[in-house]
């Protein structure tokens, strides 16, 4: 069985972290070695070294891809939850990690994400106290080559996790 680097991409509030955490719990219950890398938490742990410009987002994704590859090389699968708003960024991660990379597009309409507004980003953006919010006042390029697409406005967390588990089993990944 091979390890994987599962990369969740989508705008804020789409469900990336929620599904990633649920998947991690499921995999751990099956004694699968995995590490969750959440983009927001990683930014905090790195002392906010990177901001939210295009260049800084790309640098942050480079850290994520290096960590994922190192963990994969040591038999640990990774579950990555990052916005990864640019096709160039996702392509770079895919090329760097190679065949173990699995892109998961967490598709959720902007209006639903605004309703959820888990982190308060949309409220701040609409009030003018925050800028560079992907999918709102900054670009989010919808992925063209995702391996898995989740529709979190319609699917439950459990349905989304099951869709991923089914994909992993079908492709002989370690779970």
C-alpha positions as CSV (number, residue, x, y, z in Angstrom):
1,X,0.0,0.0,0.0
2,X,1.2,3.5,-0.9
3,X,1.1,6.7,1.0
4,X,-0.8,9.8,-0.3
5,X,-0.8,13.6,-0.1
6,X,-4.5,14.5,-0.1
7,X,-4.9,18.2,-0.8
8,X,-8.2,19.9,0.0
9,X,-8.7,23.2,-1.9
10,X,-11.6,25.6,-1.8
11,X,-12.6,29.0,-0.6
12,X,-12.9,29.8,3.1
13,X,-15.9,28.2,4.7
14,X,-16.3,25.5,2.0
15,X,-15.6,22.7,4.5
16,X,-11.9,21.9,3.9
17,X,-10.8,21.7,7.5
18,X,-14.0,20.1,8.8
19,X,-13.8,17.2,6.3
20,X,-10.0,16.9,6.7
21,X,-10.4,16.5,10.5
22,X,-13.2,14.0,10.1
23,X,-11.2,12.0,7.5
24,X,-8.2,12.1,9.9
25,X,-10.3,10.6,12.7
26,X,-11.6,7.9,10.4
27,X,-8.1,7.0,9.2
28,X,-6.7,6.9,12.7
29,X,-9.5,4.6,13.7
30,X,-8.2,2.2,11.0
31,X,-4.6,2.6,12.4
32,X,-3.5,4.5,9.3
33,X,-0.5,6.7,9.7
34,X,-1.5,10.2,8.7
35,X,-0.7,13.8,9.4
36,X,-3.1,16.7,9.0
37,X,-1.6,20.0,7.8
38,X,-4.0,22.8,8.0
39,X,-3.0,26.0,6.2
40,X,-4.3,28.4,8.9
41,X,-2.7,26.5,11.7
42,X,0.6,26.2,9.8
43,X,0.6,29.9,9.3
44,X,0.2,30.4,13.0
45,X,2.9,27.9,13.9
46,X,5.3,29.5,11.5
47,X,4.8,32.8,13.2
48,X,2.8,34.4,10.3
49,X,5.9,34.4,8.1
50,X,3.8,34.7,5.0
51,X,1.0,37.1,4.3
52,X,-1.8,36.9,1.7
53,X,-0.2,38.3,-1.5
54,X,0.0,36.0,-4.4
55,X,3.8,35.6,-3.9
56,X,3.4,34.9,-0.2
57,X,0.6,32.3,-0.8
58,X,2.8,30.5,-3.2
59,X,5.7,30.5,-0.7
60,X,3.4,29.1,1.9
61,X,2.3,26.3,-0.5
62,X,5.9,25.5,-1.1
63,X,6.4,24.8,2.7
64,X,3.3,22.6,2.6
65,X,4.4,20.6,-0.4
66,X,7.9,20.0,1.1
67,X,6.4,18.8,4.4
68,X,4.0,16.5,2.6
69,X,6.6,14.9,0.5
70,X,9.0,14.4,3.5
71,X,6.2,12.7,5.5
72,X,5.2,10.6,2.5
73,X,8.8,9.5,2.0
74,X,8.7,8.3,5.7
75,X,5.5,6.3,5.3
76,X,3.1,8.9,6.6
77,X,0.2,10.0,4.5
78,X,-0.8,13.7,4.6
79,X,-4.1,15.4,4.6
80,X,-3.6,19.0,3.6
81,X,-6.3,21.7,4.0
82,X,-5.3,24.9,2.2
83,X,-7.1,27.4,0.0
84,X,-4.5,27.0,-2.8
85,X,-6.3,29.6,-4.9
86,X,-4.2,29.4,-8.0
87,X,-4.0,26.7,-10.6
88,X,-0.2,27.4,-10.9
89,X,0.1,26.6,-7.1
90,X,-1.9,23.4,-7.3
91,X,0.1,22.3,-10.4
92,X,3.3,23.0,-8.6
93,X,2.3,20.8,-5.6
94,X,1.1,18.0,-7.9
95,X,4.4,18.1,-9.9
96,X,6.6,18.2,-6.7
97,X,4.8,15.4,-4.9
98,X,4.2,13.3,-7.9
99,X,1.9,10.3,-8.2
100,X,0.9,10.3,-4.5
101,X,-0.8,13.7,-4.9
102,X,-4.6,13.7,-4.8
103,X,-6.5,17.0,-5.3
104,X,-9.8,17.4,-3.6
105,X,-11.9,20.3,-4.7
106,X,-14.3,21.3,-1.9
107,X,-16.9,23.0,-4.0
108,X,-19.3,25.3,-2.2
109,X,-21.1,28.4,-3.5
110,X,-19.8,31.7,-2.3
111,X,-23.3,32.6,-0.9
112,X,-23.2,29.4,1.3
113,X,-19.7,30.1,2.5
114,X,-20.8,33.7,3.5
115,X,-23.7,32.2,5.5
116,X,-21.3,29.8,7.3
117,X,-18.6,32.4,7.8
118,X,-16.9,30.2,10.4
119,X,-13.9,32.4,10.8
120,X,-15.6,35.8,10.3
121,X,-13.6,36.5,7.2
122,X,-16.6,37.4,5.0
123,X,-18.0,39.8,7.6
124,X,-14.6,41.5,7.8
125,X,-14.3,41.6,4.0
126,X,-17.8,43.0,3.6
127,X,-17.1,45.7,6.3
128,X,-13.8,46.6,4.5
129,X,-11.5,45.6,7.4
130,X,-10.1,42.6,5.5
131,X,-8.9,42.3,1.9
132,X,-7.4,39.6,-0.3
133,X,-10.1,37.1,0.5
134,X,-10.0,34.4,-2.2
135,X,-13.4,34.0,-3.8
136,X,-14.5,37.4,-2.6
137,X,-12.2,40.3,-3.5
138,X,-9.3,38.2,-4.6
139,X,-9.2,35.5,-7.2
140,X,-9.9,31.8,-6.7
141,X,-9.3,29.8,-9.8
142,X,-11.6,26.8,-9.8
143,X,-9.6,23.7,-10.3
144,X,-9.5,22.0,-13.7
145,X,-8.0,18.7,-12.8
146,X,-9.3,17.6,-9.4
147,X,-9.2,13.9,-8.6
148,X,-12.2,14.2,-6.3
149,X,-14.9,16.9,-6.1
150,X,-17.0,17.4,-3.0
151,X,-20.2,19.4,-3.1
152,X,-20.5,20.4,0.6
153,X,-23.7,22.4,0.2
154,X,-25.4,19.1,-0.8
155,X,-23.3,16.4,0.8
156,X,-23.0,15.7,4.5
157,X,-19.5,15.4,6.1
158,X,-19.9,11.7,6.3
159,X,-20.8,11.4,2.6
160,X,-17.8,13.5,1.7
161,X,-15.5,11.4,3.8
162,X,-16.9,8.2,2.3
163,X,-16.3,9.5,-1.2
164,X,-12.7,10.1,-0.3
165,X,-12.3,6.7,1.4
166,X,-13.8,5.0,-1.6
167,X,-11.3,6.8,-3.9
168,X,-8.4,5.8,-1.7
169,X,-9.4,2.1,-1.6
170,X,-10.0,2.0,-5.3
171,X,-6.5,3.3,-6.0
172,X,-4.8,1.1,-3.4
173,X,-3.7,3.7,-0.9
174,X,-2.8,2.9,2.6
175,X,-5.9,3.2,4.8
